[in-house]
Amino acid sequence: MRWGKAILGLFTALALSGCSGLLYYPSRHLHYDPARLKLKPTEVNFQSGDGTKLFGWHFKSKKKAKATVVFFHGNAENLSSHYLNMVWILEQPFDLFIFDYQGYGRS
């Protein structure tokens, strides 16, 4: 019984120590340039509430926008690999704003 607990504890420690590597993939690489889709987002530099400098893209709708959709892309790569998931919204009356978290892209 003692060996079983030791092996389970070792397995748990090894599994948890690798979780951040499985879930956290920041990247500074430009994965898909908006110019390839003939899009020209406005580059936005701003500070979060704690003073962290962040970077984002603001895409204008092809129609008069009713609102702006803010896209939080999650824990992988950067905004240049995720804006494609929402670019369709520019055909609707909505602007799109996507930004990188600290450590991602140009943030």
C-alpha positions, 0 to 999 in steps of 0.5 A: 500500500505504501508503494502504491501511494508513493507511485501515485504521488510521483505520477501526480507530481510529474503530470502537474509539472507538465501542465503549463507546457501543455496549455501555455503556448505564447508566440511572437511569430506573425502567423497570418498577416491580415494583409493577405486578406486585404485587411488593415487593422489599426494597431492599438497599444494600451495599458491594463489596469496594473500597468502592463503594456498590451497590444491589439488590432482593431478591425473596422466593419465593412458596414456602419458598426453597431458595436465592437466585439472584443475577442479574448484569444486564450492561451495559445500563440498570439492574435495573428493566429486567432483573428481568423476565427472572427474575421467573418464578423466584419461582413456584419455591422460589427467591428472586431478588437483582438489583443494579446495577453502579457507575454504573447505577440507584441504584448 
